[in-house]
Amino acid sequence: MKDTVAQIAEEIKDFAITSEETLEEYRLQFLSKKGKVTSLLSKIGTAPKEERAELGQLINKLKQEAQTRYDEAKQELQKSSTKQFGAKDDITLPGAEPIVGGFHPLTIGMEEIKSVFTRLGFTIADGPELEDDFHNFTALNFPPEHPARDMQDTFFIRKDEKDLDDLVLRTHTSPVQIRLMKDQKPPVRAIMPGRVYRNESVTYKSYFMFHQVEALYVDKNVTFAELKETLIILAKMMFGDDVKYRLRPSYFPFTEPSLEMDIWNDQKDTWMEILGAGMVDPNVLKAVDVDPEIYSGFALGLGVERMTMAKYGLTDIRDMYQNDVRLLSQFNQLI
Amino acid sequence: MKISCNWLKKYIDLSITPEEIAERLTLLGLEVEEMEQIGSDLEGVVVGEVLEATSHPNADKLKLCSVNIGKEEPVQIVCGAPNVAGGQKVPVATVNTTLPIVLPNGKPFKIKKSKIRGEVSFGMICAEDELGIGDNHSGIMVLDTNKPNGTPFNEVADLYHDTVLEIAITPNRPDATCHIGVARDLAAYFEKELRYPQITSADDQPVDGIKISIKDEDKCHRYVGKVIKNATIKESPAWLKNYLTAIGLRPVNNAVDVTNFVLHEMGQPLHAFDLDEVAGQEIIVQSFDKEIEFETLDEIKRKVPAGSLFICDAEKPVAIAGVMGGQNSEISEKTTNILIESAYFEPTSIRTTSKALALQTDASYRFERGIDPEMTRKAAERCAEILAQLTDGEIVDGTTDVHPVKFEQKTVTLRPERFNKLMGTDLKKDHMLGILNRLEIPTENKDGVLVSEIPSFRPDIEREVDLIEEVARVYDYNNVQSPTLTHFHTPSPFPEQEQFIRQQRRFLAQSGFREIYTNSLLPESYAEKHSNPKELIKTLNPISRDQSVLRDSLSHGFLSSVEYNVNRSQDRIAFYEVGHVYSKDRPSTFIDGVGEEVSLLLGYAGFKQPEHWTGKKQPYTIFDIKTNIEAWFRALGLNAVRVQAPDNENLEYYVGKSLIGSAHIFNPDINKAFDIEVPVVWAEFNLTEIQTYAGAVTDKIKPVPKFPSFDFDLAVTVDKDIRAGDLMDQAKKSAGKQLISINVFDVYEGENIGKDKKSIAFRLLFRDESKTLTIKDVEPLVDNILKSLSKQFDAELRG
């Protein structure tokens, strides 16, 4: 009997199951009621009594093995059967082209700048794009008929009307500084992002509207050194820790001393201006009833287009307003 | 403004390179925007000796030269010049030298090792023109020199070589609009002496025979006249022409060139009149209360507005003061007697005239910024001295100096501790004192406070903070150290509008819309056609009519962007924009009479499903936008919105009586400004207003319903002109609270229900909070709906 068991075990091992048909053949030969394994069980009685227990165990083990072999072979066959499919069940067919939304690069750039400042504890303030002369110029220490006004070619909405302040499209976001400080006594620590306008002809590097973020910090003991530190933090967070920068004196009517910051552009092998800044001019503080002997502050302003384009290596500002999907669709990052 | 490095060196000794000068000027606040090389030092060109010149085996006109260029071995050079001969010393451009001339193909002329008719040539023996130092091309240049072979050519030839700096002058630095002014900053930084030109002809007597009077003393504070007689007008000498050419000025004649020279040297604009053309030899400075037509020396007749200042002779205007001289008194070849004008004109007056004429000249540029009022006389005398020399003329004795408004000396004090408090530095008092004095701002330490006498060339310095800036810029901002302590603060709360707008942007981006930024200025023709012209806000000085009206809606920008992209084969477009819109009609926001609000637009163009194996091509429809709007309202918690359809292409969204937005189907027959052939739908909402509603709606969360809902399908037949939206509104009103939703699952029209009829099938969903609804509960509710629909709309139950 033991030999028979061993022989059947050998047969099971050697049986080639390659198809549904051979699988059925296997079942009939070994596992069916009349199959070889099942019939072995019925023959246990013919063996000597003392061998029966051992034999029973052997046969049961064999039966289990035979069944396992069957189950596995069946599973294997089913797997391979799924390789056959209808034309439209081919899962390698492409799904529909996804509809991907996204943010304009200027929003991405703007948010990045905002996030630097909000991490530094600045809040965000807003104001109108259509401004009066007082907020856009006079309170910011641009005297009437001063050549400084030529630095910012202005779109006028109302001009030289009796008893009415001129209205302009704001030439910078600085008027929000004035609105803010009229409403709120120091400490003031805010950024003012937004769209601004200059009456300039359109070229690859200038457009008659663009976006700025301005930052203002007014408190007791605010120093130029802190301004410098803030600028360095900004440059590093925007352009990486190894950014090379320099500060050079400049002029803005609403700050004194004033400066501009350049960063080194490796590709072009040249300095590139990224922002203007300075200590808030005492005349500006006086215009909003803040005593410049007690308080001091710094302001800085940067162009979102310039910063964003530098970051992404874009060179034509007109692309920012063309909304060409072939450009926009490359900006898929979530913010 | 252009500054020549050679010219600068007349006033200051600098042993640094032009690059280093440029870097320092930039860091001093005189930003060098560009550097330009004038001429060349001909690096790579050396003195060579022709040892032997033999004929070229393959060319009659060429010679093979063996040339000693100071190397161990002589080199072979092929030369085509007829005059080349053994024993000559010649300039040799060695291999890899770039010569300062441009080839016909626009590329620089670089010398390479080459083969000429089969013979190798290691360089070029040069003619004058090939070196850019003359026009002679008749043969190679033969040098008369004893210098050893290999000596750089620039050591044996007198080459003119200069570097010109283009400097951006900020409005606060009128003092730096000339070479001496720029040199002064460098002298202060490098602690060098500043050498002023020597003036020897100082003479206090007025000039005999000329009369000068100022009628408008507010506009002209000082007028100085000097006279040169027996002058010969001719070409200027090379040194003068070189200086002027370097800074981009065209040499004219010696008289004009000298006035330009002194202007760019000292910053004082000067004018030279032909004295014999000045009627009565009299100058009257005056303005007129009427417009004057005047021909300036550029031969343009200009209409000069009333109030502009003129220089007149006894009969007529001869110059627009501070802007440009007149044709009628211009220096010509025939001129022999010259009147030099040096004056101080009031900045605002010059600026007004210059702006009105749209004419900015080197003179007006300086006057309107404020020139040095104490320079007037010195400049006239300096000019006269050079002019007499160059014209072989004589200076007429005396200087007429009419000076009604005197310069008032200002004194400004600087507290050193104030400097350090503002700058966050620890600079010593003496350091500050030194810088100010080197800037020629005479300063003394008086009891610990620095007291500065502000010089006449610095009209911009009026306050302590101006002195702080002067010290700081020479100290160098880059030397200011980081603060040792940084303060932390409690940040102010984040503004709601900022957060709200950011959330809407995110919602739309994640709903599959791509953000666009469009123009805020619309074409006038478009805006006036599509909006009420009375509500529009226009710019008074637009760049063009196509960009002149402030947008009252984001639609134009959206449609422009769609048209642009459709023309570039994009057939699936989903855009959104958030931006400011303006109207006189809306309640004033910041500025009286101007409603400036934030608007949001979302829109589709083309096909939501392009051709694809899963199904047919499907265009975007208004229903796609409606779905997005519905989803957005739910995200906002905005559930009290009413929709109206004034026609079948536009929907209006209301909260209460207030219109908060609208949705549109693009109709190319109506909106002819755009040529778009694919379906376009969009909606625009007033975000400023919606924020006020959205903030207020915070629904309480209801628990999961305990009892199941009950569906009921109700199909009614109505006339075709009845709107589904109205039926649904009516159904909601008549059904009571248990109706929790209503939707349309089928719309049918066909002959069998009548030609003018349609059938709409609603799926009604009912639920009760306290029990399971059965058909018995629902039937009366449906009955109510049906009754009210049939009463209002003649609806019939569809059998």
Interface residues (C-beta under 8 A of the other chain):
Chain A: K88 L93 A96 E97 I99 V100 G101 G102 F103 H104 L106 T107 E111 T118 G121 F122 T123 I124 A125 D126 G127 P128 E129 L130 E131 D132 E145 H146 P147 A148 D150 M151 F155 F156 I157 R158 K159 L167 L169 R179 P187 R189 A190 R195 Y197 N199 S201 V202 F208 M209 N221 T223 F224 A225 E226 K228 E229 I232 R246 L247 R248 P249 S250 Y251 E256 P257 S258 L259 E260 M279 D281 P282 S296 M320 Y321 Q322 N323 D324 V325 R326 L328 S329 L334 I335
Chain B: T26 L27 L28 G29 E31 T170 P171 N172 R173 P347 T348 R351 T352 E368 R369 K421 L422 M423 G424 T425 R463 V465 D466 I468 E469 A472 R473 Y477 N478 V480 Q481 S482 P483 T486 F488 H489 T490 P491 S492 P493 F494 P495 Q497 E498 R502 R505 R506 L508 A509 Q510 S511 G512 F513 R514 E515 I516 Y517 T518 N519 S520 L521 I537 K538 T539 L540 N541 P542 I543 Q547 L550 S561 Y564 N565 R568 Q570 R572 I573 A574 F575 Y576 G579 H580 Y582 T589 F590 I591 V594 E596 K608 Q609 P610 H612 W613 T614
